Amino acid sequence: CSRSDFLQVTIHRPGENSQMRCYANAGEADLLSTNWWVTRISTGNNRVQWYGDGRWQPAAAIDKWTVYTWPNHPGGVRINKVRIL
């Protein structure tokens, strides 16, 4: 995760330290564990959506160079996939 233009997703599992996962290029990536919670998305030079609660969110993708967090859910939210448009 050494490049700020990559999509950076900060995840954690209860009782463990946070980890950052990085993605590049258009497409979808599964977040492999149902125990992971996402606390932060930094879009880099990408437009991004996540899949959770049975749908792609937000309806209009998160814009490039945006940091997205869930302040009402400080422990994070469950996300099944991320998508770079």
The first five atom37 places (N, CA, C, CB, O) and aatype in JSON, in Angstrom:
{
  "aatype": [4, 15, 1, 15, 3, 13, 10, 5, 19, 16, 9, 8, 1, 14, 7, 6, 2, 15, 5, 12, 1, 4, 18, 0, 2, 0, 7, 6, 0, 3, 10, 10, 15, 16, 2, 17, 17, 19, 16, 1, 9, 15, 16, 7, 2, 2, 1, 19, 5, 17, 18, 7, 3, 7, 1, 17, 5, 14, 0, 0, 0, 9, 3, 11, 17, 16, 19, 18, 16, 17, 14, 2, 8, 14, 7, 7, 19, 1, 9, 2, 11, 19, 1, 9, 10],
  "atom_mask": [
    [1, 1, 1, 1, 1],
    [1, 1, 1, 1, 1],
    [1, 1, 1, 1, 1],
    [1, 1, 1, 1, 1],
    [1, 1, 1, 1, 1],
    [1, 1, 1, 1, 1],
    [1, 1, 1, 1, 1],
    [1, 1, 1, 1, 1],
    [1, 1, 1, 1, 1],
    [1, 1, 1, 1, 1],
    [1, 1, 1, 1, 1],
    [1, 1, 1, 1, 1],
    [1, 1, 1, 1, 1],
    [1, 1, 1, 1, 1],
    [1, 1, 1, 0, 1],
    [1, 1, 1, 1, 1],
    [1, 1, 1, 1, 1],
    [1, 1, 1, 1, 1],
    [1, 1, 1, 1, 1],
    [1, 1, 1, 1, 1],
    [1, 1, 1, 1, 1],
    [1, 1, 1, 1, 1],
    [1, 1, 1, 1, 1],
    [1, 1, 1, 1, 1],
    [1, 1, 1, 1, 1],
    [1, 1, 1, 1, 1],
    [1, 1, 1, 0, 1],
    [1, 1, 1, 1, 1],
    [1, 1, 1, 1, 1],
    [1, 1, 1, 1, 1],
    [1, 1, 1, 1, 1],
    [1, 1, 1, 1, 1],
    [1, 1, 1, 1, 1],
    [1, 1, 1, 1, 1],
    [1, 1, 1, 1, 1],
    [1, 1, 1, 1, 1],
    [1, 1, 1, 1, 1],
    [1, 1, 1, 1, 1],
    [1, 1, 1, 1, 1],
    [1, 1, 1, 1, 1],
    [1, 1, 1, 1, 1],
    [1, 1, 1, 1, 1],
    [1, 1, 1, 1, 1],
    [1, 1, 1, 0, 1],
    [1, 1, 1, 1, 1],
    [1, 1, 1, 1, 1],
    [1, 1, 1, 1, 1],
    [1, 1, 1, 1, 1],
    [1, 1, 1, 1, 1],
    [1, 1, 1, 1, 1],
    [1, 1, 1, 1, 1],
    [1, 1, 1, 0, 1],
    [1, 1, 1, 1, 1],
    [1, 1, 1, 0, 1],
    [1, 1, 1, 1, 1],
    [1, 1, 1, 1, 1],
    [1, 1, 1, 1, 1],
    [1, 1, 1, 1, 1],
    [1, 1, 1, 1, 1],
    [1, 1, 1, 1, 1],
    [1, 1, 1, 1, 1],
    [1, 1, 1, 1, 1],
    [1, 1, 1, 1, 1],
    [1, 1, 1, 1, 1],
    [1, 1, 1, 1, 1],
    [1, 1, 1, 1, 1],
    [1, 1, 1, 1, 1],
    [1, 1, 1, 1, 1],
    [1, 1, 1, 1, 1],
    [1, 1, 1, 1, 1],
    [1, 1, 1, 1, 1],
    [1, 1, 1, 1, 1],
    [1, 1, 1, 1, 1],
    [1, 1, 1, 1, 1],
    [1, 1, 1, 0, 1],
    [1, 1, 1, 0, 1],
    [1, 1, 1, 1, 1],
    [1, 1, 1, 1, 1],
    [1, 1, 1, 1, 1],
    [1, 1, 1, 1, 1],
    [1, 1, 1, 1, 1],
    [1, 1, 1, 1, 1],
    [1, 1, 1, 1, 1],
    [1, 1, 1, 1, 1],
    [1, 1, 1, 1, 1]
  ],
  "atom_positions": [
    [[0.83, -1.2, 0.0], [0.0, 0.0, 0.0], [0.87, 1.25, 0.0], [-0.94, 0.0, 1.21], [0.61, 2.2, 0.74]],
    [[1.86, 1.23, -0.81], [2.79, 2.36, -0.79], [2.37, 3.5, -1.72], [4.16, 1.88, -1.16], [3.02, 4.54, -1.72]],
    [[1.3, 3.32, -2.51], [0.89, 4.35, -3.46], [-0.47, 4.92, -3.07], [0.85, 3.79, -4.89], [-1.41, 4.17, -2.84]],
    [[-0.56, 6.23, -3.01], [-1.8, 6.87, -2.6], [-2.87, 6.83, -3.68], [-1.53, 8.3, -2.22], [-4.03, 7.12, -3.4]],
    [[-2.52, 6.47, -4.93], [-3.53, 6.41, -6.0], [-4.29, 5.09, -6.01], [-2.87, 6.63, -7.35], [-5.26, 4.96, -6.75]],
    [[-3.88, 4.11, -5.21], [-4.6, 2.84, -5.09], [-5.82, 3.02, -4.18], [-3.66, 1.73, -4.54], [-5.85, 3.91, -3.34]],
    [[-6.81, 2.15, -4.36], [-7.9, 2.04, -3.41], [-7.33, 1.38, -2.16], [-9.11, 1.22, -4.0], [-6.73, 0.31, -2.24]],
    [[-7.52, 2.01, -1.0], [-7.04, 1.47, 0.27], [-8.25, 1.2, 1.16], [-6.03, 2.45, 0.96], [-9.04, 2.1, 1.43]],
    [[-8.37, -0.03, 1.63], [-9.48, -0.44, 2.48], [-8.89, -0.88, 3.82], [-10.33, -1.58, 1.83], [-8.08, -1.8, 3.87]],
    [[-9.3, -0.21, 4.9], [-8.84, -0.57, 6.23], [-9.86, -1.5, 6.87], [-8.61, 0.69, 7.11], [-11.03, -1.15, 7.01]],
    [[-9.39, -2.69, 7.25], [-10.26, -3.72, 7.82], [-9.75, -4.13, 9.19], [-10.35, -4.95, 6.88], [-8.59, -3.89, 9.54]],
    [[-10.62, -4.74, 9.96], [-10.16, -5.35, 11.21], [-11.12, -6.47, 11.59], [-10.08, -4.3, 12.36], [-12.26, -6.53, 11.14]],
    [[-10.61, -7.34, 12.41], [-11.4, -8.4, 13.03], [-11.45, -8.09, 14.51], [-10.8, -9.82, 12.75], [-10.49, -7.57, 15.07]],
    [[-12.55, -8.4, 15.16], [-12.62, -8.14, 16.6], [-11.42, -8.73, 17.34], [-13.92, -8.71, 17.18], [-11.07, -9.89, 17.13]],
    [[-10.81, -7.93, 18.19], [-9.68, -8.38, 18.98], [-8.34, -8.33, 18.27], [0.0, 0.0, 0.0], [-7.33, -8.74, 18.84]],
    [[-8.3, -7.84, 17.03], [-7.05, -7.77, 16.27], [-6.79, -6.34, 15.81], [-7.09, -8.71, 15.06], [-7.69, -5.5, 15.81]],
    [[-5.54, -6.07, 15.43], [-5.19, -4.77, 14.89], [-5.75, -4.6, 13.49], [-3.68, -4.58, 14.89], [-6.0, -5.58, 12.79]],
    [[-5.93, -3.35, 13.09], [-6.39, -3.06, 11.73], [-5.35, -3.47, 10.7], [-6.72, -1.57, 11.59], [-4.16, -3.5, 10.99]],
    [[-5.82, -3.77, 9.5], [-4.96, -4.09, 8.36], [-5.43, -3.26, 7.17], [-4.98, -5.62, 8.02], [-6.62, -2.96, 7.06]],
    [[-4.51, -2.89, 6.3], [-4.89, -2.17, 5.1], [-4.71, -3.08, 3.9], [-4.05, -0.88, 4.94], [-3.68, -3.74, 3.76]],
    [[-5.72, -3.13, 3.04], [-5.67, -3.87, 1.79], [-5.72, -2.86, 0.66], [-6.84, -4.92, 1.69], [-6.47, -1.88, 0.74]],
    [[-4.94, -3.07, -0.38], [-4.89, -2.14, -1.5], [-5.31, -2.83, -2.79], [-3.49, -1.55, -1.64], [-5.06, -4.02, -2.99]],
    [[-5.96, -2.06, -3.64], [-6.47, -2.58, -4.91], [-6.2, -1.56, -6.0], [-7.98, -2.91, -4.81], [-6.16, -0.35, -5.75]],
    [[-6.02, -2.05, -7.21], [-5.82, -1.19, -8.38], [-6.58, -1.79, -9.56], [-4.3, -1.04, -8.72], [-6.89, -2.98, -9.57]],
    [[-6.86, -0.97, -10.52], [-7.52, -1.36, -11.77], [-9.01, -1.61, -11.55], [-6.86, -2.62, -12.35], [-9.44, -2.01, -10.47]],
    [[-9.78, -1.38, -12.59], [-11.23, -1.54, -12.53], [-11.6, -2.99, -12.28], [-11.88, -1.05, -13.82], [-10.92, -3.91, -12.75]],
    [[-12.68, -3.19, -11.55], [-13.18, -4.53, -11.28], [-13.63, -4.68, -9.84], [0.0, 0.0, 0.0], [-13.7, -3.7, -9.1]],
    [[-13.94, -5.91, -9.46], [-14.44, -6.22, -8.12], [-13.45, -7.09, -7.37], [-15.8, -6.92, -8.21], [-12.73, -7.9, -7.96]],
    [[-13.45, -6.92, -6.07], [-12.62, -7.77, -5.2], [-13.48, -8.22, -4.03], [-11.34, -7.02, -4.71], [-14.11, -7.41, -3.35]],
    [[-13.5, -9.53, -3.79], [-14.19, -10.07, -2.63], [-13.36, -9.82, -1.39], [-14.47, -11.58, -2.79], [-12.14, -9.98, -1.4]],
    [[-14.01, -9.43, -0.31], [-13.35, -9.39, 0.98], [-13.62, -10.75, 1.59], [-13.87, -8.19, 1.91], [-14.77, -11.07, 1.92]],
    [[-12.59, -11.54, 1.74], [-12.72, -12.98, 1.9], [-13.31, -13.47, 3.21], [-11.43, -13.58, 1.74], [-13.8, -14.6, 3.26]],
    [[-13.28, -12.68, 4.24], [-13.73, -13.18, 5.53], [-14.98, -12.47, 6.0], [-12.63, -13.03, 6.56], [-15.07, -11.24, 5.92]],
    [[-15.95, -13.22, 6.48], [-17.16, -12.6, 7.03], [-16.89, -11.98, 8.39], [-18.29, -13.63, 7.14], [-17.74, -11.25, 8.91]],
    [[-15.74, -12.25, 8.98], [-15.41, -11.66, 10.28], [-14.78, -10.28, 10.16], [-14.47, -12.58, 11.02], [-14.57, -9.61, 11.18]],
    [[-14.47, -9.83, 8.95], [-13.84, -8.52, 8.79], [-14.87, -7.41, 8.85], [-13.09, -8.47, 7.47], [-16.0, -7.55, 8.38]],
    [[-14.44, -6.31, 9.43], [-15.23, -5.09, 9.46], [-14.4, -4.02, 8.76], [-15.6, -4.66, 10.93], [-13.19, -3.94, 8.98]],
    [[-15.03, -3.2, 7.92], [-14.33, -2.13, 7.23], [-14.55, -0.84, 7.99], [-14.81, -2.0, 5.75], [-15.69, -0.49, 8.31]],
    [[-13.46, -0.13, 8.29], [-13.56, 1.12, 9.03], [-13.24, 2.34, 8.18], [-12.63, 1.07, 10.21], [-13.59, 3.46, 8.55]],
    [[-12.56, 2.13, 7.03], [-12.13, 3.28, 6.23], [-11.88, 2.84, 4.79], [-10.86, 3.92, 6.83], [-11.33, 1.76, 4.54]],
    [[-12.28, 3.69, 3.86], [-11.96, 3.51, 2.44], [-11.33, 4.8, 1.97], [-13.24, 3.14, 1.59], [-11.89, 5.88, 2.15]],
    [[-10.16, 4.7, 1.37], [-9.52, 5.84, 0.72], [-9.48, 5.5, -0.77], [-8.06, 6.13, 1.31], [-8.8, 4.55, -1.17]],
    [[-10.18, 6.26, -1.58], [-10.4, 5.88, -2.97], [-9.19, 6.07, -3.87], [-11.54, 6.66, -3.51], [-9.1, 5.43, -4.92]],
    [[-8.25, 6.94, -3.49], [-7.13, 7.21, -4.39], [-7.65, 7.75, -5.71], [0.0, 0.0, 0.0], [-8.61, 8.53, -5.72]],
    [[-7.05, 7.36, -6.8], [-7.45, 7.84, -8.12], [-8.51, 6.92, -8.73], [-6.22, 7.93, -9.05], [-8.41, 6.52, -9.89]],
    [[-9.54, 6.59, -7.94], [-10.56, 5.63, -8.35], [-11.94, 6.09, -7.89], [-10.25, 4.23, -7.77], [-12.08, 6.8, -6.89]],
    [[-12.96, 5.68, -8.64], [-14.34, 5.82, -8.2], [-14.75, 4.46, -7.66], [-15.3, 6.31, -9.38], [-14.53, 3.44, -8.31]],
    [[-15.36, 4.43, -6.47], [-15.51, 3.17, -5.73], [-16.92, 3.0, -5.18], [-14.5, 3.11, -4.58], [-17.59, 3.96, -4.79]],
    [[-17.36, 1.74, -5.16], [-18.57, 1.33, -4.45], [-18.23, 0.1, -3.61], [-19.75, 1.03, -5.44], [-17.24, -0.58, -3.86]],
    [[-19.06, -0.18, -2.62], [-18.92, -1.41, -1.86], [-20.24, -2.17, -1.9], [-18.5, -1.12, -0.39], [-21.3, -1.59, -2.11]],
    [[-20.14, -3.49, -1.7], [-21.32, -4.34, -1.7], [-21.57, -4.8, -0.28], [-21.15, -5.56, -2.66], [-20.73, -5.45, 0.34]],
    [[-22.74, -4.46, 0.22], [-23.15, -4.87, 1.56], [-24.65, -4.72, 1.67], [0.0, 0.0, 0.0], [-25.25, -3.93, 0.94]],
    [[-25.25, -5.44, 2.56], [-26.7, -5.43, 2.73], [-27.44, -5.76, 1.44], [-27.16, -4.08, 3.26], [-28.54, -5.26, 1.21]],
    [[-26.83, -6.59, 0.59], [-27.49, -7.06, -0.61], [-27.52, -6.1, -1.79], [0.0, 0.0, 0.0], [-28.28, -6.3, -2.74]],
    [[-26.69, -5.03, -1.74], [-26.68, -4.08, -2.86], [-25.37, -3.31, -2.92], [-27.87, -3.1, -2.73], [-24.63, -3.23, -1.94]],
    [[-25.09, -2.73, -4.1], [-23.92, -1.88, -4.27], [-24.23, -0.51, -3.68], [-23.52, -1.76, -5.76], [-25.29, 0.06, -3.92]],
    [[-23.29, 0.01, -2.9], [-23.48, 1.28, -2.21], [-22.24, 2.16, -2.37], [-23.78, 1.05, -0.72], [-21.16, 1.64, -2.62]],
    [[-22.37, 3.43, -2.23], [-23.58, 4.21, -2.41], [-24.04, 4.15, -3.86], [-23.37, 5.67, -1.98], [-23.29, 3.71, -4.73]],
    [[-25.27, 4.59, -4.13], [-25.83, 4.51, -5.49], [-24.94, 5.27, -6.48], [-27.26, 5.08, -5.52], [-24.69, 4.78, -7.58]],
    [[-24.48, 6.44, -6.08], [-23.49, 7.18, -6.88], [-22.14, 6.89, -6.24], [-23.8, 8.76, -6.92], [-21.97, 7.1, -5.04]],
    [[-21.19, 6.4, -7.02], [-19.9, 5.96, -6.48], [-19.2, 7.06, -5.68], [-18.99, 5.5, -7.62], [-19.42, 8.25, -5.91]],
    [[-18.37, 6.63, -4.75], [-17.53, 7.57, -4.0], [-16.5, 8.12, -4.98], [-16.84, 6.87, -2.76], [-15.86, 7.36, -5.71]],
    [[-16.33, 9.42, -5.0], [-15.45, 10.07, -5.96], [-13.98, 9.8, -5.7], [-15.69, 11.56, -5.95], [-13.59, 9.32, -4.63]],
    [[-13.16, 10.1, -6.69], [-11.7, 10.0, -6.57], [-11.21, 10.89, -5.45], [-11.01, 10.38, -7.91], [-11.8, 11.92, -5.14]],
    [[-10.11, 10.47, -4.84], [-9.39, 11.22, -3.81], [-10.28, 11.56, -2.61], [-8.83, 12.5, -4.4], [-10.23, 12.67, -2.07]],
    [[-11.09, 10.59, -2.2], [-11.99, 10.76, -1.06], [-11.67, 9.72, 0.01], [-13.47, 10.65, -1.51], [-11.41, 8.56, -0.3]],
    [[-11.7, 10.14, 1.25], [-11.6, 9.21, 2.37], [-13.01, 9.08, 2.95], [-10.57, 9.72, 3.47], [-13.65, 10.07, 3.28]],
    [[-13.47, 7.84, 3.05], [-14.82, 7.55, 3.49], [-14.76, 6.73, 4.77], [-15.62, 6.8, 2.39], [-14.09, 5.69, 4.82]],
    [[-15.44, 7.2, 5.79], [-15.51, 6.46, 7.06], [-16.97, 6.38, 7.5], [-14.63, 7.15, 8.17], [-17.85, 7.01, 6.91]],
    [[-17.2, 5.61, 8.52], [-18.54, 5.45, 9.06], [-18.54, 5.95, 10.51], [-19.0, 3.96, 8.98], [-18.39, 5.16, 11.43]],
    [[-18.7, 7.26, 10.72], [-18.62, 7.81, 12.07], [-19.72, 7.31, 13.01], [-18.67, 9.31, 12.01], [-19.53, 7.29, 14.22]],
    [[-20.85, 6.89, 12.47], [-21.93, 6.36, 13.31], [-21.72, 4.9, 13.67], [-23.26, 6.53, 12.62], [-22.46, 4.34, 14.48]],
    [[-20.71, 4.28, 13.05], [-20.36, 2.88, 13.33], [-18.84, 2.81, 13.54], [-20.82, 1.93, 12.15], [-18.12, 2.31, 12.68]],
    [[-18.36, 3.3, 14.68], [-16.9, 3.38, 14.87], [-16.18, 2.05, 14.79], [-16.61, 4.0, 16.19], [-14.97, 2.02, 14.56]],
    [[-16.88, 0.94, 14.97], [-16.26, -0.37, 14.82], [-16.23, -0.85, 13.38], [0.0, 0.0, 0.0], [-15.68, -1.91, 13.1]],
    [[-16.81, -0.07, 12.46], [-16.82, -0.43, 11.06], [-18.12, -1.07, 10.63], [0.0, 0.0, 0.0], [-19.03, -1.26, 11.44]],
    [[-18.2, -1.39, 9.37], [-19.38, -2.04, 8.79], [-18.94, -3.29, 8.03], [-20.15, -1.07, 7.84], [-17.8, -3.4, 7.6]],
    [[-19.86, -4.22, 7.89], [-19.56, -5.45, 7.12], [-19.74, -5.15, 5.64], [-20.49, -6.64, 7.56], [-20.76, -4.61, 5.21]],
    [[-18.74, -5.5, 4.88], [-18.75, -5.3, 3.44], [-18.28, -6.6, 2.79], [-17.84, -4.08, 3.02], [-17.28, -7.17, 3.22]],
    [[-19.0, -7.06, 1.77], [-18.65, -8.3, 1.09], [-17.68, -8.11, -0.06], [-19.89, -8.95, 0.59], [-16.83, -8.97, -0.31]],
    [[-17.79, -6.97, -0.78], [-16.95, -6.71, -1.95], [-16.69, -5.21, -2.07], [-17.6, -7.25, -3.24], [-17.42, -4.39, -1.52]],
    [[-15.65, -4.89, -2.79], [-15.42, -3.51, -3.22], [-15.31, -3.53, -4.74], [-14.13, -2.89, -2.55], [-14.93, -4.53, -5.34]],
    [[-15.65, -2.4, -5.35], [-15.64, -2.32, -6.8], [-15.03, -0.99, -7.23], [-17.06, -2.48, -7.38], [-15.44, 0.08, -6.77]],
    [[-14.05, -1.06, -8.13], [-13.48, 0.12, -8.75], [-14.14, 0.26, -10.11], [-11.92, 0.03, -8.88], [-14.12, -0.67, -10.92]],
    [[-14.74, 1.42, -10.35], [-15.45, 1.65, -11.62], [-14.52, 2.21, -12.67], [-16.63, 2.61, -11.41], [-14.94, 2.47, -13.8]]
  ]
}
